Amino acid sequence: MLQETIRPDGSPDIHLRITPIVLRHFRRYEFARDHLTPVTVLDVASGSGYGKDLLGPDFTYVGIDAAPEAVRYANQAYGNGHFHQGDINHLQYADEHFDNVVSMETLEHLDEAAPALSELRRVLKPGGKLAASIPLNHPDLVHHKRVYCFSEAKALFTGMGLSRLDLFLQTHMRIEPVTVEPDDQSAGTLVVIGRK
């Protein structure tokens, strides 16, 4: 999604290519915005930072990403100081610090998802909301360390011990409630909205 080049003055120039995959990612942020409480939000794996604008000005936003070049770009493009380099497995925030936590398309990039999900839950206030997504049966051997089917992805989120968990399935631009669980060969993206 991102291509970085260096301008003649030495500053980075990252271009976001708008593809169907990117548009579906934008849609997930808009969906999250409509289900979250507009106060504090931590966006884990914030990438180039567009989630800040898609969530909107009603949120006090903090984004973290492991990639320093993404953090640098996001601070330049969307407001210096809102984005920080960080590790999803060791979030540098106090327990119960955020009203909302967002993490889109993250878990498939990790060797182990359970420690990361534990951290997301730890920094979420009681009654706070989680919005997350994970692709189903999407074998990206370059970037993804793990491919999840529906039952595996669902088990990750139900294992978080949230008081409420709503499951949605995104196919193309549509995000709809899971009323009948898809089989484990189904593709799409599992989107979850949970409450601690």
C-alpha positions in Angstrom: 0.0 0.0 0.0 2.8 2.4 0.7 5.7 3.3 -1.5 8.4 5.5 0.0 10.8 7.6 -2.1 13.1 10.4 -0.9 12.6 13.9 -2.2 15.6 16.0 -3.3 15.6 17.7 0.1 16.0 14.3 1.8 12.5 14.1 3.3 10.3 11.1 2.7 7.5 11.1 0.1 5.1 8.2 0.7 2.3 7.7 -1.8 -0.8 5.8 -0.9 -2.1 3.8 -3.8 -5.8 3.6 -3.7 -6.8 0.0 -4.6 -9.9 -2.1 -3.8 -8.0 -3.5 -0.7 -7.3 0.1 0.5 -10.9 1.1 0.0 -12.1 -1.9 2.1 -9.7 -0.9 4.8 -11.1 2.6 4.8 -14.6 1.1 5.1 -13.5 -0.8 8.2 -12.4 2.4 9.9 -15.6 4.1 9.1 -17.5 1.1 10.4 -15.5 1.3 13.6 -16.1 5.0 14.0 -19.9 4.4 13.9 -19.6 1.8 16.7 -17.2 3.5 19.1 -17.6 6.2 21.7 -16.0 9.5 20.6 -13.4 10.0 23.4 -9.9 8.5 23.6 -8.8 6.0 21.0 -5.6 4.0 20.5 -5.1 2.8 16.9 -2.6 -0.1 17.1 -0.7 -0.7 13.8 -1.8 2.7 12.6 0.4 2.5 9.4 0.4 5.7 7.3 -2.1 7.3 9.7 -5.3 7.7 7.6 -7.3 6.1 10.4 -7.0 9.4 12.4 -8.9 11.2 9.7 -11.4 8.4 9.0 -12.3 8.1 12.7 -12.8 11.9 12.8 -12.2 14.9 15.0 -14.4 13.7 17.9 -11.7 11.3 19.1 -8.6 12.1 21.1 -6.4 9.9 18.9 -3.1 8.1 19.5 -1.6 5.9 16.8 1.2 3.4 17.2 3.1 1.4 14.7 6.2 -0.8 14.7 7.6 0.8 11.5 9.5 4.1 12.1 9.0 5.2 8.5 5.2 4.8 8.9 5.3 6.8 12.1 7.4 9.5 10.6 5.1 9.8 7.6 1.9 9.8 9.7 3.2 12.6 12.0 4.0 14.7 8.9 0.7 14.0 7.1 -1.8 13.9 10.0 -0.5 15.9 12.9 2.8 15.7 14.6 2.8 14.0 17.9 -0.2 11.8 17.5 1.8 8.8 16.2 4.5 6.9 18.1 6.6 3.8 17.4 5.5 0.9 19.6 5.2 -2.8 20.0 1.7 -4.3 20.2 3.0 -7.0 22.6 4.3 -4.3 25.1 2.1 -1.2 24.9 3.6 1.7 26.8 0.4 2.8 28.4 -1.2 2.4 31.8 -3.8 -0.3 32.5 -7.3 0.8 31.5 -6.1 4.0 29.8 -8.2 4.2 26.6 -11.9 4.4 26.0 -11.5 2.7 22.6 -8.9 0.5 21.0 -8.7 -0.1 17.2 -6.5 -2.6 15.5 -7.3 -3.4 11.8 -5.5 -6.1 9.9 -2.8 -6.7 12.5 -2.9 -10.2 14.0 -2.0 -12.0 10.8 1.3 -10.2 10.9 2.3 -11.6 14.3 3.8 -15.0 15.3 1.4 -15.2 18.3 -1.8 -13.2 18.6 -2.7 -14.0 22.2 -0.1 -11.7 23.8 -1.2 -8.8 21.6 -4.9 -9.3 22.3 -4.1 -9.4 26.0 -2.3 -6.0 25.7 -5.2 -4.5 23.8 -7.6 -5.7 26.6 -5.2 -4.4 29.3 -5.2 -0.8 28.0 -8.9 -0.7 27.5 -11.0 0.9 30.2 -13.9 -1.0 31.8 -16.8 -0.6 29.4 -14.4 0.5 26.7 -14.8 -0.7 23.1 -12.6 -2.7 20.8 -12.8 -2.6 17.0 -10.6 -5.0 15.2 -10.4 -7.0 12.0 -8.6 -10.0 10.6 -8.6 -11.4 7.0 -9.9 -14.9 6.5 -8.1 -17.4 4.3 -5.9 -14.7 2.8 -2.5 -16.2 2.1 -0.1 -13.3 1.7 3.2 -15.1 2.1 5.2 -11.9 1.9 3.6 -10.0 4.8 1.4 -12.4 6.8 2.9 -14.8 9.2 -0.4 -16.7 9.7 -3.5 -17.4 7.8 -6.7 -17.6 9.9 -10.0 -19.3 9.1 -13.3 -18.1 10.6 -13.3 -20.5 13.6 -9.7 -19.7 14.5 -10.2 -15.9 14.2 -13.4 -16.1 16.2 -11.6 -18.1 19.0 -8.9 -15.5 19.3 -11.5 -12.8 20.1 -13.8 -14.9 22.2 -10.7 -15.8 24.3 -10.2 -12.1 25.2 -12.8 -12.3 27.9 -14.8 -9.3 26.8 -18.3 -8.8 28.2 -19.8 -8.4 24.7 -18.5 -9.4 21.3 -20.3 -8.7 18.0 -19.0 -10.4 14.8 -19.3 -9.0 11.3 -18.2 -10.2 8.0 -16.9 -7.9 5.3 -17.0 -9.0 1.7 -16.0 -6.2 -0.7 -17.4 -3.0 0.8 -20.3 -4.6 2.7 -20.0 -5.3 6.4 -22.8 -7.4 7.8 -23.5 -9.2 11.1 -22.6 -12.8 11.2 -26.0 -14.5 11.6 -24.8 -17.9 10.3 -21.2 -18.8 10.8 -19.3 -19.2 7.5 -17.4 -22.4 6.9 -13.6 -22.4 7.5 -12.9 -22.1 3.7 -14.8 -18.8 3.4 -12.8 -15.7 2.5 -13.5 -12.1 3.6 -12.6 -10.1 6.7 -13.9 -10.8 10.2 -14.7 -7.5 11.9 -15.3 -7.4 15.6 -16.8 -4.9 17.9 -16.3 -5.8 21.5 -16.9 -4.2 24.9 -14.8 -4.9 28.0 
